[in-house]
Amino acid sequence: MLIVAELLKALGKVEGLRPSAPEPVRSWSPWDVDAVAVDVGDDLVCVRVVATRLPLPLAGAGEVLRAVLVGTQWEKAALRIVVTDVDKRALDHLNGA
């Protein structure tokens, strides 16, 4: 689905977030496993992410993802960003690293 690819491309521009996809699958899968991080329904677009830095840049992510939906059949759909995990490196600054 083209909209999934466009959402992932936009998410790639947001520093501090990455798509939440199973890491073990990345090593052997011939397809873009990041696509499993996006669900597109008639009334809801859900993007699952991993935080790679804090504070969470969710407002910025919402803006770039919403911009992708403008002019599509999902323009009025609810947009949900779900943080599924926090990368250890995002917490390193708390330990003085």
Biopython code that builds the backbone (N, CA, C, O; Angstrom):
import numpy as np
from Bio.PDB.StructureBuilder import StructureBuilder

atoms = [
    (1, "MET", "N", (0.853, -1.173, 0.000)),
    (1, "MET", "CA", (0.000, 0.000, 0.000)),
    (1, "MET", "C", (0.900, 1.238, 0.000)),
    (1, "MET", "O", (1.774, 1.389, 0.853)),
    (2, "LEU", "N", (0.671, 2.095, -0.951)),
    (2, "LEU", "CA", (1.502, 3.285, -1.142)),
    (2, "LEU", "C", (1.477, 4.214, 0.070)),
    (2, "LEU", "O", (2.507, 4.789, 0.424)),
    (3, "ILE", "N", (0.328, 4.368, 0.705)),
    (3, "ILE", "CA", (0.231, 5.289, 1.848)),
    (3, "ILE", "C", (1.133, 4.838, 2.987)),
    (3, "ILE", "O", (1.689, 5.678, 3.694)),
    (4, "VAL", "N", (1.290, 3.545, 3.181)),
    (4, "VAL", "CA", (2.174, 3.027, 4.230)),
    (4, "VAL", "C", (3.606, 3.441, 3.942)),
    (4, "VAL", "O", (4.317, 3.891, 4.840)),
    (5, "ALA", "N", (4.030, 3.293, 2.705)),
    (5, "ALA", "CA", (5.391, 3.690, 2.325)),
    (5, "ALA", "C", (5.598, 5.184, 2.537)),
    (5, "ALA", "O", (6.657, 5.604, 3.002)),
    (6, "GLU", "N", (4.598, 5.985, 2.199)),
    (6, "GLU", "CA", (4.712, 7.433, 2.373)),
    (6, "GLU", "C", (4.763, 7.812, 3.858)),
    (6, "GLU", "O", (5.510, 8.710, 4.245)),
    (7, "LEU", "N", (3.977, 7.132, 4.679)),
    (7, "LEU", "CA", (4.016, 7.389, 6.123)),
    (7, "LEU", "C", (5.383, 7.027, 6.704)),
    (7, "LEU", "O", (5.926, 7.769, 7.522)),
    (8, "LEU", "N", (5.935, 5.897, 6.288)),
    (8, "LEU", "CA", (7.255, 5.481, 6.769)),
    (8, "LEU", "C", (8.343, 6.452, 6.317)),
    (8, "LEU", "O", (9.270, 6.750, 7.070)),
    (9, "LYS", "N", (8.227, 6.933, 5.107)),
    (9, "LYS", "CA", (9.183, 7.914, 4.591)),
    (9, "LYS", "C", (9.127, 9.192, 5.428)),
    (9, "LYS", "O", (10.165, 9.755, 5.778)),
    (10, "ALA", "N", (7.924, 9.645, 5.745)),
    (10, "ALA", "CA", (7.756, 10.849, 6.567)),
    (10, "ALA", "C", (8.288, 10.616, 7.981)),
    (10, "ALA", "O", (8.947, 11.486, 8.550)),
    (11, "LEU", "N", (8.003, 9.449, 8.542)),
    (11, "LEU", "CA", (8.490, 9.140, 9.885)),
    (11, "LEU", "C", (10.017, 9.140, 9.922)),
    (11, "LEU", "O", (10.613, 9.503, 10.935)),
    (12, "GLY", "N", (10.641, 8.740, 8.835)),
    (12, "GLY", "CA", (12.096, 8.739, 8.757)),
    (12, "GLY", "C", (12.711, 10.119, 8.899)),
    (12, "GLY", "O", (13.904, 10.238, 9.179)),
    (13, "LYS", "N", (11.916, 11.161, 8.709)),
    (13, "LYS", "CA", (12.389, 12.538, 8.849)),
    (13, "LYS", "C", (12.282, 13.048, 10.281)),
    (13, "LYS", "O", (12.755, 14.142, 10.590)),
    (14, "VAL", "N", (11.664, 12.262, 11.151)),
    (14, "VAL", "CA", (11.472, 12.666, 12.543)),
    (14, "VAL", "C", (12.610, 12.103, 13.384)),
    (14, "VAL", "O", (12.678, 10.898, 13.624)),
    (15, "GLU", "N", (13.485, 12.967, 13.820)),
    (15, "GLU", "CA", (14.601, 12.523, 14.649)),
    (15, "GLU", "C", (14.081, 12.121, 16.025)),
    (15, "GLU", "O", (13.364, 12.879, 16.679)),
    (16, "GLY", "N", (14.451, 10.925, 16.450)),
    (16, "GLY", "CA", (14.058, 10.456, 17.769)),
    (16, "GLY", "C", (13.019, 9.360, 17.771)),
    (16, "GLY", "O", (12.668, 8.833, 18.827)),
    (17, "LEU", "N", (12.518, 9.009, 16.584)),
    (17, "LEU", "CA", (11.540, 7.919, 16.479)),
    (17, "LEU", "C", (11.917, 7.038, 15.300)),
    (17, "LEU", "O", (12.459, 7.511, 14.300)),
    (18, "ARG", "N", (11.620, 5.744, 15.432)),
    (18, "ARG", "CA", (11.781, 4.823, 14.318)),
    (18, "ARG", "C", (10.602, 3.859, 14.338)),
    (18, "ARG", "O", (9.982, 3.662, 15.383)),
    (19, "PRO", "N", (10.292, 3.267, 13.210)),
    (19, "PRO", "CA", (9.177, 2.314, 13.181)),
    (19, "PRO", "C", (9.435, 1.144, 14.121)),
    (19, "PRO", "O", (10.567, 0.680, 14.260)),
    (20, "SER", "N", (8.393, 0.684, 14.751)),
    (20, "SER", "CA", (8.495, -0.458, 15.652)),
    (20, "SER", "C", (8.211, -1.728, 14.867)),
    (20, "SER", "O", (7.064, -2.042, 14.548)),
    (21, "ALA", "N", (9.273, -2.443, 14.566)),
    (21, "ALA", "CA", (9.160, -3.712, 13.846)),
    (21, "ALA", "C", (10.064, -4.720, 14.529)),
    (21, "ALA", "O", (11.095, -4.342, 15.085)),
    (22, "PRO", "N", (9.706, -5.982, 14.502)),
    (22, "PRO", "CA", (10.519, -7.005, 15.188)),
    (22, "PRO", "C", (11.943, -7.070, 14.643)),
    (22, "PRO", "O", (12.141, -7.317, 13.454)),
    (23, "GLU", "N", (12.912, -6.855, 15.488)),
    (23, "GLU", "CA", (14.322, -6.863, 15.073)),
    (23, "GLU", "C", (14.777, -8.188, 14.460)),
    (23, "GLU", "O", (15.446, -8.164, 13.427)),
    (24, "PRO", "N", (14.448, -9.333, 15.042)),
    (24, "PRO", "CA", (14.936, -10.589, 14.440)),
    (24, "PRO", "C", (14.499, -10.772, 12.990)),
    (24, "PRO", "O", (15.222, -11.362, 12.187)),
    (25, "VAL", "N", (13.332, -10.273, 12.664)),
    (25, "VAL", "CA", (12.806, -10.438, 11.317)),
    (25, "VAL", "C", (13.621, -9.615, 10.312)),
    (25, "VAL", "O", (13.739, -10.002, 9.150)),
    (26, "ARG", "N", (14.182, -8.488, 10.750)),
    (26, "ARG", "CA", (14.943, -7.622, 9.850)),
    (26, "ARG", "C", (16.089, -8.357, 9.179)),
    (26, "ARG", "O", (16.418, -8.066, 8.029)),
    (27, "SER", "N", (16.700, -9.299, 9.871)),
    (27, "SER", "CA", (17.893, -9.954, 9.343)),
    (27, "SER", "C", (17.600, -10.926, 8.199)),
    (27, "SER", "O", (18.475, -11.165, 7.367)),
    (28, "TRP", "N", (16.408, -11.484, 8.137)),
    (28, "TRP", "CA", (16.136, -12.483, 7.108)),
    (28, "TRP", "C", (14.991, -12.139, 6.164)),
    (28, "TRP", "O", (14.806, -12.812, 5.150)),
    (29, "SER", "N", (14.236, -11.123, 6.475)),
    (29, "SER", "CA", (13.065, -10.826, 5.662)),
    (29, "SER", "C", (13.442, -10.092, 4.374)),
    (29, "SER", "O", (14.210, -9.130, 4.409)),
    (30, "PRO", "N", (12.902, -10.544, 3.239)),
    (30, "PRO", "CA", (13.184, -9.880, 1.970)),
    (30, "PRO", "C", (12.312, -8.642, 1.719)),
    (30, "PRO", "O", (12.525, -7.930, 0.739)),
    (31, "TRP", "N", (11.335, -8.381, 2.592)),
    (31, "TRP", "CA", (10.441, -7.246, 2.406)),
    (31, "TRP", "C", (10.657, -6.210, 3.496)),
    (31, "TRP", "O", (11.339, -6.475, 4.486)),
    (32, "ASP", "N", (10.090, -5.059, 3.319)),
    (32, "ASP", "CA", (10.248, -3.946, 4.256)),
    (32, "ASP", "C", (9.458, -4.227, 5.533)),
    (32, "ASP", "O", (8.250, -3.993, 5.583)),
    (33, "VAL", "N", (10.132, -4.722, 6.554)),
    (33, "VAL", "CA", (9.444, -5.096, 7.790)),
    (33, "VAL", "C", (8.905, -3.881, 8.533)),
    (33, "VAL", "O", (8.031, -4.024, 9.388)),
    (34, "ASP", "N", (9.406, -2.692, 8.228)),
    (34, "ASP", "CA", (8.879, -1.494, 8.879)),
    (34, "ASP", "C", (7.392, -1.316, 8.591)),
    (34, "ASP", "O", (6.683, -0.663, 9.356)),
    (35, "ALA", "N", (6.925, -1.889, 7.500)),
    (35, "ALA", "CA", (5.510, -1.761, 7.136)),
    (35, "ALA", "C", (4.586, -2.370, 8.187)),
    (35, "ALA", "O", (3.422, -1.977, 8.276)),
    (36, "VAL", "N", (5.073, -3.313, 8.979)),
    (36, "VAL", "CA", (4.222, -3.897, 10.017)),
    (36, "VAL", "C", (3.949, -2.905, 11.144)),
    (36, "VAL", "O", (3.090, -3.152, 11.991)),
    (37, "ALA", "N", (4.667, -1.794, 11.161)),
    (37, "ALA", "CA", (4.470, -0.776, 12.185)),
    (37, "ALA", "C", (3.305, 0.158, 11.867)),
    (37, "ALA", "O", (2.957, 1.015, 12.680)),
    (38, "VAL", "N", (2.710, -0.002, 10.701)),
    (38, "VAL", "CA", (1.637, 0.900, 10.267)),
    (38, "VAL", "C", (0.378, 0.108, 9.950)),
    (38, "VAL", "O", (0.416, -0.861, 9.192)),
    (39, "ASP", "N", (-0.734, 0.529, 10.536)),
    (39, "ASP", "CA", (-2.045, -0.024, 10.224)),
    (39, "ASP", "C", (-2.906, 1.112, 9.684)),
    (39, "ASP", "O", (-2.996, 2.177, 10.293)),
    (40, "VAL", "N", (-3.524, 0.881, 8.559)),
    (40, "VAL", "CA", (-4.372, 1.893, 7.945)),
    (40, "VAL", "C", (-5.774, 1.326, 7.804)),
    (40, "VAL", "O", (-6.001, 0.344, 7.098)),
    (41, "GLY", "N", (-6.708, 1.968, 8.492)),
    (41, "GLY", "CA", (-8.113, 1.596, 8.381)),
    (41, "GLY", "C", (-8.911, 2.777, 7.873)),
    (41, "GLY", "O", (-8.359, 3.859, 7.670)),
    (42, "ASP", "N", (-10.184, 2.585, 7.667)),
    (42, "ASP", "CA", (-11.027, 3.663, 7.148)),
    (42, "ASP", "C", (-11.043, 4.883, 8.061)),
    (42, "ASP", "O", (-10.989, 6.019, 7.591)),
    (43, "ASP", "N", (-11.119, 4.640, 9.376)),
    (43, "ASP", "CA", (-11.275, 5.735, 10.328)),
    (43, "ASP", "C", (-10.074, 5.939, 11.247)),
    (43, "ASP", "O", (-10.072, 6.857, 12.067)),
    (44, "LEU", "N", (-9.047, 5.087, 11.117)),
    (44, "LEU", "CA", (-7.904, 5.163, 12.017)),
    (44, "LEU", "C", (-6.615, 4.773, 11.292)),
    (44, "LEU", "O", (-6.548, 3.757, 10.600)),
    (45, "VAL", "N", (-5.603, 5.610, 11.472)),
    (45, "VAL", "CA", (-4.255, 5.299, 11.002)),
    (45, "VAL", "C", (-3.398, 5.193, 12.254)),
    (45, "VAL", "O", (-3.296, 6.145, 13.028)),
    (46, "CYS", "N", (-2.788, 4.038, 12.449)),
    (46, "CYS", "CA", (-1.993, 3.777, 13.647)),
    (46, "CYS", "C", (-0.543, 3.510, 13.233)),
    (46, "CYS", "O", (-0.272, 2.655, 12.390)),
    (47, "VAL", "N", (0.381, 4.255, 13.840)),
    (47, "VAL", "CA", (1.803, 4.088, 13.568)),
    (47, "VAL", "C", (2.488, 3.758, 14.888)),
    (47, "VAL", "O", (2.450, 4.547, 15.832)),
    (48, "ARG", "N", (3.118, 2.583, 14.944)),
    (48, "ARG", "CA", (3.832, 2.159, 16.144)),
    (48, "ARG", "C", (5.309, 2.527, 15.996)),
    (48, "ARG", "O", (5.932, 2.268, 14.967)),
    (49, "VAL", "N", (5.851, 3.141, 17.054)),
    (49, "VAL", "CA", (7.224, 3.643, 16.990)),
    (49, "VAL", "C", (8.016, 3.236, 18.225)),
    (49, "VAL", "O", (7.459, 2.883, 19.265)),
    (50, "VAL", "N", (9.333, 3.300, 18.073)),
    (50, "VAL", "CA", (10.267, 3.148, 19.181)),
    (50, "VAL", "C", (10.936, 4.499, 19.367)),
    (50, "VAL", "O", (11.389, 5.112, 18.400)),
    (51, "ALA", "N", (10.997, 4.960, 20.604)),
    (51, "ALA", "CA", (11.663, 6.227, 20.901)),
    (51, "ALA", "C", (13.168, 5.998, 20.964)),
    (51, "ALA", "O", (13.641, 5.103, 21.665)),
    (52, "THR", "N", (13.910, 6.806, 20.230)),
    (52, "THR", "CA", (15.367, 6.704, 20.257)),
    (52, "THR", "C", (16.002, 7.887, 20.964)),
    (52, "THR", "O", (17.225, 7.965, 21.081)),
    (53, "ARG", "N", (15.176, 8.804, 21.434)),
    (53, "ARG", "CA", (15.655, 9.925, 22.242)),
    (53, "ARG", "C", (14.491, 10.493, 23.049)),
    (53, "ARG", "O", (13.321, 10.288, 22.724)),
    (54, "LEU", "N", (14.835, 11.186, 24.071)),
    (54, "LEU", "CA", (13.850, 11.872, 24.904)),
    (54, "LEU", "C", (14.210, 13.352, 24.932)),
    (54, "LEU", "O", (15.392, 13.684, 24.844)),
    (55, "PRO", "N", (13.258, 14.238, 25.050)),
    (55, "PRO", "CA", (11.822, 13.997, 25.139)),
    (55, "PRO", "C", (11.267, 13.481, 23.813)),
    (55, "PRO", "O", (11.865, 13.660, 22.752)),
    (56, "LEU", "N", (10.131, 12.851, 23.907)),
    (56, "LEU", "CA", (9.490, 12.270, 22.732)),
    (56, "LEU", "C", (9.047, 13.370, 21.760)),
    (56, "LEU", "O", (8.370, 14.313, 22.168)),
    (57, "PRO", "N", (9.414, 13.260, 20.505)),
    (57, "PRO", "CA", (9.015, 14.265, 19.512)),
    (57, "PRO", "C", (7.661, 13.947, 18.875)),
    (57, "PRO", "O", (7.536, 13.950, 17.650)),
    (58, "LEU", "N", (6.664, 13.677, 19.687)),
    (58, "LEU", "CA", (5.378, 13.226, 19.162)),
    (58, "LEU", "C", (4.611, 14.315, 18.412)),
    (58, "LEU", "O", (3.933, 14.022, 17.427)),
    (59, "ALA", "N", (4.709, 15.556, 18.861)),
    (59, "ALA", "CA", (3.998, 16.635, 18.161)),
    (59, "ALA", "C", (4.538, 16.774, 16.739)),
    (59, "ALA", "O", (3.766, 16.887, 15.787)),
    (60, "GLY", "N", (5.843, 16.766, 16.598)),
    (60, "GLY", "CA", (6.448, 16.859, 15.269)),
    (60, "GLY", "C", (6.098, 15.670, 14.404)),
    (60, "GLY", "O", (5.843, 15.815, 13.209)),
    (61, "ALA", "N", (6.086, 14.492, 15.005)),
    (61, "ALA", "CA", (5.722, 13.287, 14.262)),
    (61, "ALA", "C", (4.280, 13.373, 13.782)),
    (61, "ALA", "O", (3.970, 13.010, 12.647)),
    (62, "GLY", "N", (3.416, 13.847, 14.641)),
    (62, "GLY", "CA", (2.012, 13.996, 14.263)),
    (62, "GLY", "C", (1.843, 14.939, 13.083)),
    (62, "GLY", "O", (1.036, 14.687, 12.188)),
    (63, "GLU", "N", (2.604, 16.023, 13.085)),
    (63, "GLU", "CA", (2.509, 16.998, 11.999)),
    (63, "GLU", "C", (2.948, 16.401, 10.662)),
    (63, "GLU", "O", (2.261, 16.560, 9.653)),
    (64, "VAL", "N", (4.094, 15.713, 10.655)),
    (64, "VAL", "CA", (4.589, 15.174, 9.376)),
    (64, "VAL", "C", (3.725, 14.013, 8.888)),
    (64, "VAL", "O", (3.520, 13.861, 7.684)),
    (65, "LEU", "N", (3.221, 13.202, 9.801)),
    (65, "LEU", "CA", (2.359, 12.099, 9.395)),
    (65, "LEU", "C", (1.006, 12.610, 8.903)),
    (65, "LEU", "O", (0.480, 12.121, 7.903)),
    (66, "ARG", "N", (0.453, 13.576, 9.594)),
    (66, "ARG", "CA", (-0.830, 14.154, 9.190)),
    (66, "ARG", "C", (-0.705, 14.793, 7.804)),
    (66, "ARG", "O", (-1.638, 14.713, 7.006)),
    (67, "ALA", "N", (0.429, 15.423, 7.509)),
    (67, "ALA", "CA", (0.640, 16.057, 6.206)),
    (67, "ALA", "C", (0.568, 15.026, 5.072)),
    (67, "ALA", "O", (0.103, 15.338, 3.976)),
    (68, "VAL", "N", (1.023, 13.812, 5.338)),
    (68, "VAL", "CA", (0.958, 12.746, 4.327)),
    (68, "VAL", "C", (-0.493, 12.379, 4.022)),
    (68, "VAL", "O", (-0.822, 12.017, 2.892)),
    (69, "LEU", "N", (-1.347, 12.471, 5.021)),
    (69, "LEU", "CA", (-2.739, 12.057, 4.862)),
    (69, "LEU", "C", (-3.607, 13.102, 4.167)),
    (69, "LEU", "O", (-4.683, 12.780, 3.663)),
    (70, "VAL", "N", (-3.144, 14.355, 4.139)),
    (70, "VAL", "CA", (-3.921, 15.425, 3.508)),
    (70, "VAL", "C", (-4.132, 15.099, 2.025)),
    (70, "VAL", "O", (-3.193, 14.765, 1.302)),
    (71, "GLY", "N", (-5.377, 15.206, 1.603)),
    (71, "GLY", "CA", (-5.710, 14.946, 0.208)),
    (71, "GLY", "C", (-5.948, 13.480, -0.120)),
    (71, "GLY", "O", (-6.180, 13.134, -1.279)),
    (72, "THR", "N", (-5.894, 12.614, 0.891)),
    (72, "THR", "CA", (-6.148, 11.195, 0.675)),
    (72, "THR", "C", (-7.484, 10.822, 1.302)),
    (72, "THR", "O", (-8.116, 11.647, 1.961)),
    (73, "GLN", "N", (-7.907, 9.603, 1.103)),
    (73, "GLN", "CA", (-9.155, 9.142, 1.719)),
    (73, "GLN", "C", (-9.047, 9.043, 3.235)),
    (73, "GLN", "O", (-10.062, 8.888, 3.914)),
    (74, "TRP", "N", (-7.820, 9.132, 3.784)),
    (74, "TRP", "CA", (-7.593, 9.058, 5.234)),
    (74, "TRP", "C", (-7.387, 10.418, 5.867)),
    (74, "TRP", "O", (-6.980, 10.505, 7.026)),
    (75, "GLU", "N", (-7.659, 11.476, 5.131)),
    (75, "GLU", "CA", (-7.440, 12.836, 5.632)),
    (75, "GLU", "C", (-8.177, 13.096, 6.944)),
    (75, "GLU", "O", (-7.661, 13.795, 7.816)),
    (76, "LYS", "N", (-9.349, 12.553, 7.087)),
    (76, "LYS", "CA", (-10.149, 12.788, 8.291)),
    (76, "LYS", "C", (-10.041, 11.651, 9.311)),
    (76, "LYS", "O", (-10.665, 11.702, 10.371)),
    (77, "ALA", "N", (-9.253, 10.634, 8.991)),
    (77, "ALA", "CA", (-9.079, 9.512, 9.916)),
    (77, "ALA", "C", (-8.319, 9.977, 11.162)),
    (77, "ALA", "O", (-7.493, 10.887, 11.100)),
    (78, "ALA", "N", (-8.612, 9.342, 12.269)),
    (78, "ALA", "CA", (-7.847, 9.618, 13.490)),
    (78, "ALA", "C", (-6.425, 9.087, 13.282)),
    (78, "ALA", "O", (-6.223, 8.036, 12.674)),
    (79, "LEU", "N", (-5.463, 9.822, 13.792)),
    (79, "LEU", "CA", (-4.064, 9.405, 13.711)),
    (79, "LEU", "C", (-3.602, 9.053, 15.114)),
    (79, "LEU", "O", (-3.671, 9.873, 16.030)),
    (80, "ARG", "N", (-3.135, 7.837, 15.269)),
    (80, "ARG", "CA", (-2.659, 7.385, 16.580)),
    (80, "ARG", "C", (-1.183, 6.985, 16.440)),
    (80, "ARG", "O", (-0.821, 6.184, 15.578)),
    (81, "ILE", "N", (-0.351, 7.557, 17.299)),
    (81, "ILE", "CA", (1.059, 7.180, 17.359)),
    (81, "ILE", "C", (1.243, 6.446, 18.677)),
    (81, "ILE", "O", (0.991, 6.998, 19.748)),
    (82, "VAL", "N", (1.682, 5.203, 18.589)),
    (82, "VAL", "CA", (1.841, 4.361, 19.773)),
    (82, "VAL", "C", (3.331, 4.102, 19.987)),
    (82, "VAL", "O", (4.002, 3.540, 19.122)),
    (83, "VAL", "N", (3.837, 4.513, 21.139)),
    (83, "VAL", "CA", (5.235, 4.250, 21.483)),
    (83, "VAL", "C", (5.288, 2.870, 22.128)),
    (83, "VAL", "O", (4.778, 2.672, 23.230)),
    (84, "THR", "N", (5.906, 1.923, 21.438)),
    (84, "THR", "CA", (5.936, 0.546, 21.915)),
    (84, "THR", "C", (7.160, 0.248, 22.764)),
    (84, "THR", "O", (7.174, -0.723, 23.521)),
    (85, "ASP", "N", (8.191, 1.084, 22.639)),
    (85, "ASP", "CA", (9.431, 0.817, 23.368)),
    (85, "ASP", "C", (10.270, 2.087, 23.395)),
    (85, "ASP", "O", (10.074, 3.005, 22.599)),
    (86, "VAL", "N", (11.204, 2.111, 24.327)),
    (86, "VAL", "CA", (12.191, 3.184, 24.409)),
    (86, "VAL", "C", (13.553, 2.539, 24.279)),
    (86, "VAL", "O", (13.922, 1.677, 25.076)),
    (87, "ASP", "N", (14.291, 2.956, 23.279)),
    (87, "ASP", "CA", (15.637, 2.440, 23.047)),
    (87, "ASP", "C", (16.528, 2.820, 24.231)),
    (87, "ASP", "O", (16.427, 3.933, 24.746)),
    (88, "LYS", "N", (17.391, 1.912, 24.661)),
    (88, "LYS", "CA", (18.276, 2.159, 25.799)),
    (88, "LYS", "C", (19.092, 3.439, 25.618)),
    (88, "LYS", "O", (19.336, 4.167, 26.580)),
    (89, "ARG", "N", (19.505, 3.706, 24.396)),
    (89, "ARG", "CA", (20.303, 4.912, 24.145)),
    (89, "ARG", "C", (19.541, 6.190, 24.448)),
    (89, "ARG", "O", (20.152, 7.219, 24.738)),
    (90, "ALA", "N", (18.225, 6.141, 24.386)),
    (90, "ALA", "CA", (17.425, 7.319, 24.711)),
    (90, "ALA", "C", (17.524, 7.659, 26.178)),
    (90, "ALA", "O", (17.271, 8.797, 26.571)),
    (91, "LEU", "N", (17.896, 6.671, 27.006)),
    (91, "LEU", "CA", (17.986, 6.883, 28.444)),
    (91, "LEU", "C", (19.422, 7.132, 28.915)),
    (91, "LEU", "O", (19.637, 7.428, 30.090)),
    (92, "ASP", "N", (20.393, 7.017, 28.030)),
    (92, "ASP", "CA", (21.792, 7.148, 28.419)),
    (92, "ASP", "C", (22.104, 8.478, 29.087)),
    (92, "ASP", "O", (22.934, 8.530, 29.995)),
    (93, "HIS", "N", (21.449, 9.563, 28.650)),
    (93, "HIS", "CA", (21.742, 10.860, 29.241)),
    (93, "HIS", "C", (21.364, 10.928, 30.725)),
    (93, "HIS", "O", (21.880, 11.770, 31.460)),
    (94, "LEU", "N", (20.468, 10.046, 31.163)),
    (94, "LEU", "CA", (20.077, 10.028, 32.569)),
    (94, "LEU", "C", (21.208, 9.500, 33.464)),
    (94, "LEU", "O", (21.274, 9.817, 34.652)),
    (95, "ASN", "N", (22.091, 8.691, 32.873)),
    (95, "ASN", "CA", (23.220, 8.117, 33.605)),
    (95, "ASN", "C", (24.513, 8.903, 33.374)),
    (95, "ASN", "O", (25.590, 8.459, 33.770)),
    (96, "GLY", "N", (24.407, 10.050, 32.744)),
    (96, "GLY", "CA", (25.591, 10.860, 32.502)),
    (96, "GLY", "C", (26.397, 10.414, 31.296)),
    (96, "GLY", "O", (27.524, 10.873, 31.110)),
    (97, "ALA", "N", (25.855, 9.543, 30.482)),
    (97, "ALA", "CA", (26.598, 9.053, 29.294)),
    (97, "ALA", "C", (26.524, 10.057, 28.170)),
    (97, "ALA", "O", (27.083, 9.826, 27.098)),
]
sb = StructureBuilder()
sb.init_structure("model")
sb.init_model(0)
sb.init_chain("A")
sb.init_seg("    ")
for serial, (resi, resn, name, xyz) in enumerate(atoms, 1):
    if name == "N":
        sb.init_residue(resn, " ", resi, " ")
    sb.init_atom(name, np.array(xyz, "f"), 0.0, 1.0, " ", f" {name:<3s}", serial, name[0])
structure = sb.get_structure()
